[in-house]
């Protein structure tokens, strides 16, 4: 497993749990607003952390940490991810996976194997604008739909989330997203912030009042809706 980052302690990445976060490189999307551009485009240029070092640290922090977040990049690109997650599970940790949802069969397998406790899946935009927003013009939205249905019907905790960018999203998009994820447990609007390492420069964020309007547009469809990144 090519580990390109390791945050040993976080209160933000796994809701309700003290956790560590592991960053894996590479992605099958090219979202213009991606905040980990280098990790997506040229992960080989980034330093790596050995599995031995990682698991030594996780072993030492048993009893202190409750969970481990796996993010990227896109973790489901790794065919041996299940083996990696099993090692983490064997240490007694809860596991949260961040994913773009474009590999529903693998996601389903991880859930069936009992290797995931929480999934955070990005919803990039409405179906009509998914190719543009994901940076992949040939993207098959049926795979996104399959992952949405999988999570809504599953027994594990999950959330859907959208990074909101003024140049890519409108209130009509959020009405469409709401209908797409109808019945979901939780959905979050995440305010865009320029990390300094994005694929496209010059993008901008909406005001808090705009995000509140988008939230109201989704509200008829989803049980719980929140806004992040406006503090």
Secondary structure, DSSP 4 states (H G I P E B T S, - for coil): --EEEEEEEESSSSTTS-EEEEEE---S---TT-S-HHHHH-GGGS--B-HHHHHHHHHHTBTTB-EEEEESS-GGG-TTHHHHHHHHHTTT-EEEEEE-S--HHHHHHHHHTT--SEEEEE--S-GGGHHHHHT-TT--HHHHHHHHHHHHHSSSEEEEEEEE-TTT--HHHHHHHHHHTTT-SEEEEEE----S--SSSS-----HHHHHHHHHHHHTT-SEEEEES--
